[in-house]
Amino acid sequence: MSDELKWEAVTKRDAASDGKFLYGVITSGVYCRPSCPSRLPLRKNVRFYDDATSAERDGLRACRRCRPLDATMKDRLIERIRTVCRYIDDHAGERLTLASLSRRAHLSAFHFQRTFKDVVGITPKQYVEAARMRTLKSKLREGQSATDAGYDAGFGSGSRVYERVDTRLGMTPKQYREGGKGVAISYAVSETPLGVMMIGATDRGLCFLQFDTARDKLLERLKLEYPQAQIAQMANHRDVQFQAWMKALAEYLDGSRQQLDLPLDVRGTAFQMKVWNYLQRIPYGHVQSYAEVARGIGAPKAVRAVASACASNHVALVIPCHRVIRGDGTLGGYRWGLDRKRTLIDTERRGAGEERH
């Protein structure tokens, strides 16, 4: 956090910032939590510290009102949020509002929203929707109709069920209930500078784009990820849409195209979808660290979860997880090999440089 954001948190007495930093008041000689109820000091008299040791090294003592050394306050907040999460899991089918959930946590709506996102990594609304999706999947597996399962999960109407499943299930409720039976995936294979590339797509968009050294390995991986789907190679005459996609990907790989605005049909948790959507907004030719991505999605402590979401990506290039590296500048991991990651980053940088000139 910048000093400006820290000062903003102090002026708002933001409890969600407790544990992230401390502030000291040089005129009174004390250091406090951001949520301290004491009279607001003048900005020019305030210093920020990462921990109590740093503050005490400057000759400051702990505030007796907010007791910054009392770690139990932060622990109590975390436990309140966990209790609310358990309540949402058990009552996903009911009407759950921000106001009702914040009352259950004994926090104002503003502080509840901030604290929940800080602890869990996503907003209360996103958590509620994820819980409802879990309930929906469970009901569908039990054999309920899409309408009944949707109402039991709390979606309220059949149309809302279909709005949600398009990006979360990757198939209709009926198809999911039958384990993917009836989902048709067509695939095509191409030789590229990065090795053999295979794309797979449903009638909604790309669900698979991966690299390997051999076609058989890729086909085996596609079948493993979609075991109940009807998988078939694109016919020899090639679908016009497939041809357009393959042409766009070939142009991207040779550096002559910078945008890959291709339709996707991917499945993921609420957090994974949030990471993948963010990755698509990282500009061509740029890279960010896992920590920067975590901050970008509003979950600064979820660095490992961001790395896991990148590793779970089934659609290379279009969801550009290759643009995420470690904070020390090294490449980090890449499920299709570090040599491919390095080549992609170098190709983009060259392309971006030529565009600027």
ZIRA-V985428 format. One record per residue. N is the residue number from 0. PHI is phi in whole degrees, 0 to 359 (NA if undefined). OMEGA is omega in radians with two decimals (* if undefined). D_LAST is the distance of its C-alpha to the last C-alpha in Angstrom with 2 decimals. Layout:
BEGIN
N_PHI_OMEGA_D_LAST ; N_PHI_OMEGA_D_LAST
END
This chain:
BEGIN
0_NA_3.05_34.85 ; 1_284_3.11_33.76 ; 2_299_3.13_36.61 ; 3_295_3.12_35.98 ; 4_292_3.11_36.53 ; 5_296_3.13_39.52 ; 6_296_3.09_41.06 ; 7_299_3.11_40.60 ; 8_296_3.12_42.45 ; 9_294_-3.12_45.21 ; 10_295_3.12_45.67 ; 11_269_-3.06_46.02 ; 12_50_-3.01_48.25 ; 13_283_-3.13_46.20 ; 14_295_3.14_48.34 ; 15_293_3.13_45.46 ; 16_270_3.09_43.90 ; 17_301_-3.11_47.11 ; 18_93_3.13_46.57 ; 19_273_3.13_42.85 ; 20_198_3.05_43.52 ; 21_235_3.03_46.29 ; 22_235_3.13_46.44 ; 23_247_3.11_48.75 ; 24_246_-2.99_50.44 ; 25_291_-3.13_51.15 ; 26_284_-3.14_53.87 ; 27_262_3.10_55.94 ; 28_75_-3.14_55.11 ; 29_237_2.98_54.43 ; 30_236_-2.94_51.58 ; 31_222_2.95_51.29 ; 32_284_3.05_49.71 ; 33_301_-3.08_47.15 ; 34_270_-3.07_49.90 ; 35_305_-3.10_52.57 ; 36_280_-3.13_54.86 ; 37_298_3.14_55.60 ; 38_303_-3.08_54.86 ; 39_294_3.14_51.15 ; 40_282_3.02_50.45 ; 41_287_-3.09_48.34 ; 42_302_-3.08_44.69 ; 43_293_-3.13_44.97 ; 44_262_-3.02_47.74 ; 45_255_3.01_45.90 ; 46_234_-3.12_44.31 ; 47_249_-3.09_42.82 ; 48_224_3.10_43.80 ; 49_283_-3.09_42.98 ; 50_205_-3.10_46.65 ; 51_294_-3.13_50.17 ; 52_300_3.14_50.26 ; 53_296_3.14_47.43 ; 54_294_-3.11_49.18 ; 55_289_3.08_52.55 ; 56_295_3.09_51.10 ; 57_271_3.08_50.44 ; 58_85_3.14_54.10 ; 59_267_3.10_53.80 ; 60_241_-3.09_56.25 ; 61_291_3.09_55.97 ; 62_295_-3.12_56.63 ; 63_276_-3.14_60.01 ; 64_275_-3.07_59.03 ; 65_265_3.07_56.00 ; 66_47_-3.08_56.92 ; 67_296_3.12_53.42 ; 68_276_-3.10_55.04 ; 69_275_-3.08_56.60 ; 70_291_-3.07_54.38 ; 71_293_-3.14_56.61 ; 72_297_3.11_55.07 ; 73_296_3.12_51.71 ; 74_299_3.13_53.63 ; 75_294_3.10_55.62 ; 76_297_3.14_52.54 ; 77_299_-3.14_51.13 ; 78_294_3.08_54.50 ; 79_298_-3.13_54.65 ; 80_294_3.12_51.32 ; 81_297_3.10_52.51 ; 82_296_3.11_55.71 ; 83_295_3.10_53.82 ; 84_300_3.12_51.77 ; 85_295_3.11_55.06 ; 86_295_3.12_56.41 ; 87_298_3.13_53.44 ; 88_301_-3.08_53.88 ; 89_276_-3.05_57.57 ; 90_231_-3.07_57.22 ; 91_300_-3.11_53.99 ; 92_282_-3.12_55.93 ; 93_267_3.09_57.03 ; 94_282_-3.09_55.39 ; 95_240_-3.14_53.36 ; 96_252_3.09_51.87 ; 97_300_-3.12_49.96 ; 98_296_-3.10_53.01 ; 99_291_-3.14_55.49 ; 100_289_3.12_53.46 ; 101_293_3.07_52.85 ; 102_297_3.13_56.61 ; 103_295_3.12_57.33 ; 104_272_-3.11_55.17 ; 105_60_3.11_56.90 ; 106_226_3.01_53.61 ; 107_293_-3.12_52.17 ; 108_301_-3.14_49.75 ; 109_296_-3.11_46.83 ; 110_292_3.11_47.75 ; 111_296_-3.13_48.56 ; 112_301_-3.12_45.17 ; 113_294_-3.09_43.35 ; 114_293_-3.14_45.75 ; 115_300_-3.12_45.74 ; 116_294_3.13_41.96 ; 117_294_-3.07_42.02 ; 118_280_-2.99_44.80 ; 119_267_-3.13_43.99 ; 120_102_3.09_40.19 ; 121_225_-3.11_40.30 ; 122_282_3.07_41.91 ; 123_303_-3.14_45.59 ; 124_299_3.13_44.69 ; 125_294_3.12_42.55 ; 126_293_3.12_45.38 ; 127_299_-3.12_47.94 ; 128_295_3.11_45.98 ; 129_297_3.12_45.56 ; 130_296_3.12_49.33 ; 131_293_3.08_50.10 ; 132_295_3.09_48.01 ; 133_297_3.11_50.02 ; 134_295_3.13_53.22 ; 135_301_-3.14_52.12 ; 136_299_-3.14_51.39 ; 137_298_-3.13_54.74 ; 138_294_3.11_56.64 ; 139_295_3.11_55.00 ; 140_295_3.11_55.95 ; 141_284_3.08_59.48 ; 142_102_3.12_59.61 ; 143_292_3.05_59.35 ; 144_290_-3.14_57.98 ; 145_299_-3.12_54.52 ; 146_295_-3.12_56.18 ; 147_296_-3.14_58.64 ; 148_297_3.13_56.11 ; 149_296_3.12_53.72 ; 150_293_3.13_56.46 ; 151_296_-3.12_57.67 ; 152_278_3.08_54.16 ; 153_96_-3.12_53.90 ; 154_281_2.99_51.42 ; 155_90_3.12_53.97 ; 156_202_3.14_53.31 ; 157_298_-3.12_52.44 ; 158_295_3.13_49.31 ; 159_292_3.08_47.93 ; 160_300_-3.09_48.55 ; 161_291_3.06_46.45 ; 162_298_-3.06_43.63 ; 163_281_-2.98_43.47 ; 164_287_-3.10_44.00 ; 165_304_-3.12_41.09 ; 166_253_-3.07_38.68 ; 167_255_3.13_41.27 ; 168_263_-3.07_43.57 ; 169_76_-3.13_41.34 ; 170_196_3.13_44.46 ; 171_286_3.09_47.24 ; 172_304_-3.13_50.05 ; 173_298_-3.14_52.48 ; 174_294_3.12_50.26 ; 175_294_-3.14_49.75 ; 176_301_-3.12_53.52 ; 177_265_3.07_54.07 ; 178_69_3.13_51.70 ; 179_89_-3.14_48.92 ; 180_299_3.12_51.38 ; 181_96_3.09_50.20 ; 182_283_-3.13_46.45 ; 183_260_3.08_44.81 ; 184_240_3.06_41.71 ; 185_260_-3.13_40.16 ; 186_228_3.08_37.95 ; 187_219_-3.06_35.80 ; 188_235_3.14_34.62 ; 189_213_3.01_31.72 ; 190_275_-3.11_30.65 ; 191_227_3.05_27.14 ; 192_299_3.13_25.22 ; 193_261_-3.10_26.72 ; 194_106_-3.12_30.23 ; 195_286_3.10_32.41 ; 196_243_3.07_31.16 ; 197_237_2.99_33.67 ; 198_245_3.06_33.23 ; 199_230_-3.09_36.24 ; 200_213_2.95_36.67 ; 201_266_3.11_39.44 ; 202_286_3.11_39.75 ; 203_263_-3.12_37.73 ; 204_154_-3.10_34.62 ; 205_291_3.06_33.36 ; 206_240_-3.04_35.70 ; 207_204_3.00_34.73 ; 208_206_-3.04_31.64 ; 209_217_-3.11_32.14 ; 210_239_3.00_31.69 ; 211_195_-3.13_34.32 ; 212_268_-3.07_35.58 ; 213_217_3.13_38.16 ; 214_300_-3.09_38.70 ; 215_299_3.14_42.16 ; 216_296_-3.14_40.90 ; 217_291_3.13_38.52 ; 218_295_3.09_41.28 ; 219_298_3.14_43.66 ; 220_292_3.12_41.25 ; 221_298_-3.14_40.78 ; 222_292_3.12_44.58 ; 223_292_-3.11_45.09 ; 224_280_3.12_42.86 ; 225_228_-2.98_44.45 ; 226_294_-3.09_47.97 ; 227_260_-3.09_49.69 ; 228_280_3.04_47.11 ; 229_271_-3.02_47.57 ; 230_254_-3.13_44.85 ; 231_213_3.11_44.28 ; 232_288_3.07_41.73 ; 233_301_-3.09_39.98 ; 234_302_-3.06_42.08 ; 235_303_-3.09_41.16 ; 236_288_3.06_40.18 ; 237_62_3.05_37.51 ; 238_297_-3.10_37.07 ; 239_300_-3.13_34.39 ; 240_295_3.10_32.95 ; 241_299_3.13_32.85 ; 242_299_3.14_31.08 ; 243_294_3.13_28.36 ; 244_295_-3.12_27.99 ; 245_296_3.11_27.94 ; 246_296_3.14_25.32 ; 247_297_-3.14_23.02 ; 248_293_3.12_23.68 ; 249_296_3.13_23.09 ; 250_292_3.10_19.66 ; 251_295_-3.08_18.82 ; 252_291_3.10_20.18 ; 253_267_3.04_18.21 ; 254_88_-3.10_14.86 ; 255_269_3.10_14.52 ; 256_230_-3.12_15.80 ; 257_250_-3.10_15.05 ; 258_248_3.06_18.18 ; 259_239_-3.11_21.74 ; 260_269_-3.09_23.98 ; 261_252_-3.13_27.14 ; 262_292_-3.12_30.69 ; 263_240_2.99_32.41 ; 264_227_-3.05_36.09 ; 265_242_3.09_36.33 ; 266_246_3.10_39.16 ; 267_185_3.05_39.07 ; 268_289_3.11_40.69 ; 269_302_-3.12_39.67 ; 270_291_3.13_37.88 ; 271_299_3.14_36.05 ; 272_299_-3.14_34.92 ; 273_295_3.11_33.64 ; 274_296_-3.09_31.60 ; 275_298_3.10_30.24 ; 276_297_3.13_29.27 ; 277_295_-3.11_27.45 ; 278_301_-3.13_25.52 ; 279_290_3.13_24.16 ; 280_263_3.05_22.66 ; 281_290_-3.05_20.68 ; 282_299_3.06_16.98 ; 283_304_3.12_15.26 ; 284_86_3.13_13.95 ; 285_247_3.03_16.41 ; 286_231_3.04_19.94 ; 287_225_3.08_23.06 ; 288_278_3.08_26.43 ; 289_301_3.13_29.61 ; 290_293_3.12_30.85 ; 291_294_3.09_27.84 ; 292_295_3.12_28.41 ; 293_301_3.09_32.10 ; 294_294_-3.11_31.48 ; 295_296_3.12_29.10 ; 296_266_3.08_31.92 ; 297_81_3.13_34.43 ; 298_228_-2.99_36.30 ; 299_299_-3.13_35.39 ; 300_270_-3.03_38.31 ; 301_264_-3.08_37.54 ; 302_296_-3.14_35.15 ; 303_294_3.13_37.30 ; 304_294_3.07_37.65 ; 305_296_3.12_33.87 ; 306_299_3.12_33.72 ; 307_295_3.11_36.60 ; 308_296_3.08_34.92 ; 309_298_-3.12_31.84 ; 310_290_-3.12_34.30 ; 311_271_-3.11_36.11 ; 312_292_3.13_33.18 ; 313_260_-3.04_34.16 ; 314_238_-3.13_31.00 ; 315_296_3.05_28.10 ; 316_69_-3.11_24.46 ; 317_293_2.91_25.43 ; 318_258_-2.89_26.81 ; 319_280_3.12_24.14 ; 320_291_3.09_26.46 ; 321_291_-3.14_24.34 ; 322_276_3.14_22.09 ; 323_248_-3.11_25.13 ; 324_232_3.12_25.99 ; 325_284_-3.13_28.64 ; 326_296_-3.13_28.59 ; 327_273_3.10_28.77 ; 328_94_3.08_25.48 ; 329_283_-2.99_27.29 ; 330_291_-3.04_26.70 ; 331_77_-3.09_30.08 ; 332_267_3.04_31.61 ; 333_198_-3.00_30.45 ; 334_295_3.12_33.12 ; 335_254_3.03_31.45 ; 336_100_-3.08_31.00 ; 337_292_3.11_28.73 ; 338_297_3.11_27.26 ; 339_294_3.13_25.98 ; 340_298_-3.14_24.66 ; 341_297_3.13_22.77 ; 342_297_-3.13_21.32 ; 343_296_-3.14_20.20 ; 344_296_3.14_18.55 ; 345_296_3.13_16.74 ; 346_298_3.14_15.66 ; 347_295_-3.12_14.31 ; 348_295_3.09_12.44 ; 349_296_3.14_10.77 ; 350_297_3.12_10.08 ; 351_293_3.12_8.84 ; 352_294_3.13_6.43 ; 353_294_3.13_5.16 ; 354_295_-3.13_5.46 ; 355_293_-3.12_3.82 ; 356_274_*_0.00
END
